[in-house]
Amino acid sequence: MSARDKLRSKTVGAAKNFRTELVTVDGEEVEVRQLSVRDRLNVYNRSTKNGVLDPLQFQIWAVISTCYVPGTNEKLFEDADYDSLVDQPTGGFLDQLSEAAINMLNVEANPTNDSAETQTK
């Protein structure tokens, strides 16, 4: 096996192992899942207008994209929940879930427009 083949088997040929975290919200568990690079890019694109990242939109789309009913492939939230989530009180379940969601995206809690992540389109 060539060096290239060995490296490829350890990268693009390796199993995709996504991290998960269980977050308890009012006594119920929510599974927060790490996204693929493609899905993370979608969160950024949905949160950006005219080249400027909106941290609130980023927070909401991260939660919508990463939260699941534990042990299933059923998403907890859907795109139509955006307006309802935006209207939630600060310091509540949304902030709790978004902290875990942002951690799963491997980004800083308050992304800036000049970070490398936000320049990807």
C-alpha positions in Angstrom: 0.0 0.0 0.0 1.4 3.4 -1.0 1.8 6.2 1.5 -1.0 8.1 -0.2 -3.3 5.1 0.1 -2.5 4.7 3.8 -3.2 8.4 4.4 -6.4 8.3 2.5 -7.6 5.2 4.4 -7.0 7.2 7.7 -8.8 10.3 6.4 -11.5 10.1 3.7 -11.7 6.3 4.0 -12.1 6.2 7.8 -15.4 5.8 9.6 -17.3 9.0 10.3 -17.6 9.2 14.0 -19.7 12.2 15.1 -19.7 13.3 18.8 -22.9 13.7 20.7 -23.8 15.3 24.0 -27.0 14.8 26.1 -28.4 18.0 27.5 -31.1 17.9 30.1 -33.9 20.5 29.6 -36.5 20.6 32.3 -35.9 16.9 33.2 -35.9 15.7 29.6 -32.8 14.8 27.6 -32.0 16.3 24.2 -29.2 14.8 22.0 -27.0 17.4 20.5 -24.9 16.1 17.6 -21.8 17.2 15.8 -22.4 18.3 12.3 -20.6 17.4 9.1 -18.6 20.1 7.5 -21.3 20.5 4.8 -24.0 21.0 7.5 -21.8 23.4 9.4 -21.3 25.5 6.3 -25.1 25.5 5.9 -25.5 27.0 9.4 -23.0 29.7 8.6 -24.6 30.5 5.3 -28.1 30.7 6.8 -26.7 33.0 9.5 -25.0 35.4 7.1 -26.5 38.4 5.3 -24.5 40.6 2.9 -21.3 38.9 4.2 -22.0 39.7 7.9 -22.6 36.9 10.4 -25.5 37.5 12.7 -24.7 35.8 16.1 -28.4 35.4 17.0 -29.2 33.7 13.8 -26.1 31.5 14.2 -27.3 30.5 17.6 -30.8 29.6 16.4 -29.7 27.7 13.2 -27.1 25.8 15.3 -29.8 24.6 17.7 -32.2 23.7 14.9 -29.4 21.8 13.0 -27.9 19.8 15.9 -30.8 18.8 18.3 -32.4 15.4 18.1 -34.7 13.1 20.0 -32.1 10.9 21.8 -31.3 7.6 20.1 -33.2 8.5 16.9 -32.7 10.3 13.7 -35.6 12.6 14.4 -34.7 16.2 14.7 -36.2 18.0 17.6 -36.7 21.3 15.8 -37.5 22.2 12.2 -36.9 25.3 10.2 -40.5 26.4 10.9 -39.5 26.7 14.6 -37.1 29.6 13.9 -39.6 32.3 14.9 -40.7 30.5 18.1 -37.0 29.9 19.1 -36.1 33.6 18.5 -38.9 34.6 20.9 -37.6 32.4 23.8 -36.3 34.2 27.0 -32.6 34.6 27.3 -31.0 32.3 29.8 -33.5 29.5 29.2 -33.4 26.3 27.3 -32.3 27.9 24.0 -29.1 29.3 25.6 -28.5 25.9 27.2 -28.9 24.0 23.9 -27.0 26.6 21.9 -23.9 26.3 24.2 -23.7 22.6 23.4 -24.6 23.1 19.7 -21.8 25.7 19.3 -19.4 23.4 21.0 -20.4 20.6 18.6 -19.7 23.0 15.7 -16.1 23.4 17.0 -16.3 27.2 16.9 -16.0 30.0 19.3 -19.1 31.0 21.3 -19.3 34.4 19.6 -18.0 34.0 16.1 -16.7 37.2 14.4 -16.9 38.2 10.8 -13.2 38.1 10.4 -12.7 34.5 11.7 -11.7 32.0 9.0 -15.0 30.1 9.6 -17.2 33.0 8.6 -15.3 33.6 5.3 -16.3 30.2 3.9 -19.2 30.4 1.4 
